Amino acid sequence: MKMRPLRDRILVERVEEHEQRVGGIIIPDTAREKPQQGRVVAVGKGRINDKGDVFPLDVKEGDTVLFGKYAGSEIKIDGREYLIVKEDEVLGILEGVRELAGV
């Protein structure tokens, strides 16, 4: 199934981090914090002002972005978890990032 976010929303797939250890103790999946970076899977057409002008987004498909801890809404599509965020909730784009684990 394909999904295209509306207006200035972005569909992001979180990047899974490697196993976390604190002082030699392995933290279980249920206690881990969710990653705050992800790969952009799809973007909306852009913001629309009162006159109907469309302003394209700065973020594009394939970008790796950072977002706030409580940003967006979590959804599941075909058994995979995604996050829908507004462009305003994106803190920045990671440039020069090569292959990320889990993506």
N, C-alpha and C positions, 0 to 999 in steps of 0.2 A: 504494500500500500504506500502511496506517495502522499506527502503532506506539505502544503505550502502555507506558511504563516501569513496572517493578514497584516497589512500596513507596516508598522515599524517593529514587528516582532521577529524573533530569531529562534530557530529550532537548534538546540545544542545537545550533543552527546557528550556526557561527562567522560573525562579521561581518568581511568582507574589507576591508582597509584600502586606501587609494589607493596609487599608485606611490610607493615609497620612494626618496629620493635622499640620498646621503651625500657632501657636498662636490662636488655636481654629477655624481656617478657614479650611474647607475641600477642598483639592485640587482636581479639576476634572481630570478624566482619561487622557484627552487630554494634560494636562499640567504636568503630572507626568513624571519623568525620568524613563527610562526603567531599570529594575534590571540588575545588573552586575554579577549575579550568576545564575547558572542553573544546571540541571541534565543532564548527558551525556546519550543520547538515543542510539547512535551507533558510532562506531569508524572504521577508515580505517585499512588496514593491517599493515601500518607503513611506515617509511621513507626508500627510496632506494638510495644507494650511486652509484658512477660511475661504480663500479664493479658488480652491481646488487644485492648486499647484502641487505636484508630487516632488518631494526631495528624496533622492536615492540614499540608501544607507551607506555608511562608511565600511561596514562589515560585509564580507562576501563569503560564499560557500567555500569550505576548506580552511578558513582562518582558524587559528587557535586563539581563544579568548579567555580572559579572566573575568569573573563575575562575583558579586557579593555572596556572602554565606547564605542569606535568606532570599536571594533573588529568584524571580520567576515562579512558574508552576510546573510541577512534575507530572508527566504523562507517560503512558505506555502505548507503543504502537508495535504490533506484531511481536509482542513479548520482550521488546527492548525498551529500556528506560531513557527518556529524553527530558529536556527542560525547555520550556518556552519562556523567553525573556524579552523585555523591550530593549531596544538599543540603548536607552538611557541607563539601564542596569548593567551594561557591559562596562567594566572598568578600564580595559585596554586590550590590545591585540598583541600577542606574542609574535615577534618577527624573528626569523632565523631559526625557528624551531623545526627540527628534522622529524624523524619518526617518533611518535609518542607511544608508550606502552599501552596496549589495550585498544588502540584505534586502528 
